[in-house]
Amino acid sequence: MYTWFGCAFGREIVTLTPSTLSIRRRVFGFEPKREYNLAAIRDLRFSPVAEIPQRRSVTVFKKGDIAFDYGANTYRFGGGIDESEARSIVEDLKSRHHFSA
């Protein structure tokens, strides 16, 4: 249920400090927070959601999230964001810190 409430009423707050990237998901005052060591983050990128067009005449907008590799796992945030906005956020984060490729 937390996931559903998070999608419907939540807010995601991303903070970049000199040593960490933190992601908080605020839902009705509850704010679980995850912190990631910047030195261990690799391949910060836009990650599109697979698209299955219903009809050829319909324009499908690319949506997805922002992803990065951390250890053996891939973490994601910004779910449902459109591609141009996600790429803008990724470039902004990369302008503030050099993430490994």
GISULWO-V491348 format. One record per helix or strand of 2 or more residues. SS is the DSSP state (H for helix, E for strand). FROM is the first residue (numbers start at 1). TO is the last residue. If there is no record, write none. Layout:
SS;FROM;TO + SS;FROM;TO
This chain:
H;2;9 + E;11;16 + E;20;27 + E;30;37 + H;38;40 + E;41;48 + E;63;70 + E;73;82 + H;83;96
